[in-house]
Amino acid sequence: MLKRQTKPEEEISLKEVLDKIGIVWRYLLSKWLVILLVGLIGAGIGFTYALLQPVRYISKLSFVVEDTKASGGGLAALAGQFGFDMGGGSGGGIFAGDNILLFLRSESLCRETFLTNYDSAGKITLADKYIQVNGWSEKWSKDKEVGRAISFAKYKDGNFPRQEDSLMQLVVKELLAKELTVGKPDKKASFIEVSVATRDELLSKFFGERLVKIATDRYVDSKTKVKALNVERLQKRADSLGALVNSRTYSAAAAQQSLVDINPGLRMAPVTTEITTREKTIAATVFGEVIKNLEVAKVALSQETPVIQMVDQSSLPLERNKAKRLISMIGGGAMAGFFCIAFLLLRRWWKKQINTPEKETTAVSA
């Protein structure tokens, strides 16, 4: 009966490790031509990728929201230095915390921005220019499901037919996935940076500027809507009371003048004048109170209105983002060489594993 011989476990010495490394190194040197050819092929692929990569124009905007209302006390500021968020007094508005980052990347906001005009004539929108520079317009016209030219300028109100709506979703998703970046350059600061990188220079500039403009306008409207309505209501009330006071003043003056030539024996004659004067006094008093409340409401509105301060904004010509050919060649060659070496070592190990059991079986049989 054959018994399999077993060897006691031996500790691997440093010399054995160095010998194995030397064997692997000599094996790779014997395959230098294969590794070189694969590396050259990878470098060629990297160069071709950089050559075919389209130029993108980068537009960057950074802004900060200056709220006149206190958003926290000294305790909150002190806690912020140690990394604790005390909440502050900004509430849960769209600009509170990191909500603005999500709001600027919302699909509805991007849709509204895409439907703004690209040219002064208003014949094409930013969405029409986007699908044109990306080659989608021609592609869709030849597609079996679409089969016609798509124009988003016809639906600036946002009421799309089913097909245009699905295509707009593709446009927005492409932009959000690859070309729109929103973030904070420094987490400790309150600066917000918006970066847009498209294949058209004016498209990048217009989209970034209008996206921020629409977002900040919505924010200001949401913050001041209630107080603005209150100011508007008080202003209408003040205007109507002002006209009433003027009317009562003329009536009181006419009543006083009518008493000049009237018979003093008529006791009922001054009654009309007294009533008119009293009504004028009441109207003037109410008018004064409304004016006072109006001024208070205007001050409250000005305190509630935040200031959107643009910190930095890209100007023409915009920064060009093009893949570097030399870097792409080196990167492609290095990656191809690495995978080639890994493949050769894996193949060598696999062959060794297959041949080892055969030698052990022969040794046992002997």
Secondary structure by P-SEA (a helix, b strand, c coil): cbbbbbbccccccaaaaaaaaaaaaaaaaaaaaaaaaaaaaaaaaaaaaaaabbbbbbbbbbbbbbbccccccaaaaaaaaacccccccccccccccaaaaaaaacaaaaaaaaaccccccccccaaaaaaaaaaaaaaaaacccccbbbbccccccccccaaaaaaaaaaaaaaaaccbbbbbccccccbbbbbbbcccaaaaaaaaaaaaaaaaaaaaaaacaaaaaaaaaaaaaaaaaaaaaaaaaaaaaaaaaaaccccccccccaaaaaaaaaaaaaaaaaaaaaaaaaaaaaaaaaaaccccccccccccccbbbbccaaaaaaaaaaaaaaaaaaaaaaaaaaaaaaaaaaaaaaaaac
